[in-house]
Amino acid sequence: DKGNARAIVAVSNSLEHCRAGVRRAAVQALAEIVERGDLQAISAVEKRLADGDDYVRLAAVRAMAKVSGKGDPCAIRAISSCLEDNDAFVRQAAAEAISKIASRGDQQAVDAVLARLQHKDAFVRGEALRAMAEIALKDDPRVISALTFCLQDHHPFVHQAACWALDQIGAFAVRGPNRRKRKFED
C-alpha cells in the first residue's frame, strides 16, 4: 500500500541495519511503498548511495530512480556522483537512473555527465556517454563536440560508447547533415 506511514517507518528503521542484505532489502522495499517525490524517502535513499556494500548502493541507485520526481536536482546530483562508483553495475544503473530522472536537455544533468567524459577511468567515461545519449538534446553543439572528441579515445569501450551516443542523438556529427543511413544489402 503506497504511502502507508506504519510500513514506511518499519522499513526505514532497517536502513541502518548492520547486515548489508537487510539494508538492501529495506532500500528496495522503501522504493515500492513510498509515493514518488517523498522527500524523507529521497533523503534516506541518498544516504545509502554511499553505503560500503556494492549491492546496497546498486539498490539505492535503482530506488532513487523510483522515488525521486522527474527533474529533481538533488537526485540528479546524487545519481551523477554514482557514475564514478567503483562497481561497474552501480555505474551502469546510475547511467540508466539519470535517463529516468532527468528530462531530455536538463542542463544540470548534462553538465554533470559532461564532467565525467574526461574521467581517468575509461569505464566511467563509457557510462557517462551512455547517459548522455539519453539526456542530451539532439542539436546541443556542446554535447556533439564532446561526444565527437570522445571518438579519439583509445579505449575501445569509450570509442564504441561515443559512436553509439552520437547515433542516439542523431549522428549528423558523424555522417553529416545531408547523408542518410545506408542499409546493408546482400
Salt bridges, closest charged atoms under 4 A:
GLU16 OE2 - ARG48 NH2 3.29
GLU32 OE2 - LYS66 NZ 2.44
ASP51 OD2 - ARG23 NE 2.74
ASP51 OD2 - ARG48 NH1 2.43
ASP54 OD1 - ARG57 NH2 2.48
GLU84 OE2 - ARG116 NE 2.87
GLU84 OE1 - HIS119 NE2 3.29
ASP85 OD2 - ARG57 NE 2.64
ASP111 OD1 - ARG142 NH2 2.74
GLU127 OE1 - ARG130 NH1 2.73
ASP153 OD2 - ARG125 NE 2.80
ASP167 OD1 - ARG175 NH1 3.61
ASP167 OD1 - LYS181 NZ 3.19
